[in-house]
């Protein structure tokens, strides 16, 4: 499934970034959306999700720092990341409807200390 992930970059610790993931060609409002990340040499891990109902969930390590949201009119899910830490460094991927066989290229986030 094609998707466009963007918004990553290099930021100092304590800074902010806003990631976007646009998925054209689907009925976006019918799909749960999530963000995962993968640090170098580590397994991919769950970051946050927003269900079709609007309910959100977060990994403990990003609670109160990250906010996931969705705009169904734009087929886009966002991840607002604040108070970034060096350990947040990695490639961030959006996931569509818990399909773990389909991933995009992701967007690189690098947080310097």
N, C-alpha and C positions, 0 to 999 in steps of 0.2 A: 504494500500500500504506500503510495507516494505521499510524502509530507515534507514540509520545509521548516527546519528548526533554525532559529537565529537568535541573536542577542548576546551571545557569549563574548568574552574578551578577557583582557588582563586588568585586574583591579587590585588596589591595595587592601589589606585587611581593614575591616570596618566599612568598606565601601558597599555599593549596591549595583545590581544588574537586573534587567528585566528580560527574561527569555520569552520567545514566542514560538508556537508550533502551529502551522496552518496545514490543514488536511483537506485539499479540494476533492470534489467528486463523491462525497459521501453525505448521508443525512446526519450531519454532525450532532444534532441534538439527541439522537438515538444512541450515542456512544459514550460510554465512560471514558474519561481521559486521565492520564497519569504522567508524571515525570519520574524518570529513573536517572541514576548517574553511575558512572564507572570511573574510579580512580585507576591510575596506572598500576598494573599488577594485582588488582583486586577485582572481586566479582561485582557485577552490576547490582545496585541496590535501589530499593524503593525510596522515593523522596516525598511525593505528595500525589493525591488523586482528587478529582472532582467528578462526581457521578452525574448521570443525567438528571437526577433530582436536585442537583446543586450541592448536595452534601459533600463536605471535604474531609480528608484525612491527611495526616502528616506523620512522617517519621519523627521520632523523639528528638533527633539531633537537629531538626530544622524548625521545630515548633517555636512560635513567637518571633521567628526571623524571616521565614518565607511565607508567601501567600500565593495560592493557586486560584486562578479564576478562568472563566471561559466566556467567549462571545459566540453564541450559536449563529448569529447573523453573518459572522466573518469566518466561520469554521476554524476558529483559533482558540487555543488554550495558552495561558500565560503563566509564568512563574516569576513573581516579584521576590527578589532576594536581597535582604538587608543584613547589615552587620556581618558581612562575609568573613569567613575564617580561612586560613591556608588549607585546612582539612576539607574545605568545600571544593577544592580543585578537582577537576575531572571533566569527562565528557558527559553532557546532559542530553538525554533522549526522551522524546515523548512517546507514550504508548497509547494505542487505540484499542479500547474495549478488551484489554487484558489478552491481546494477541501477542504472545511472547515469541512467535516465529517471524514477526515482521517488525523491523526496526529501521529507522532512518540513519543518516550519517551523524546525527547529533550536533551539538554545538559546544565548543571547548570553553570552559571557565577556568581561569587561572587566578588564584588569589595569592598575592605576594605578602610576605610578612614584613 
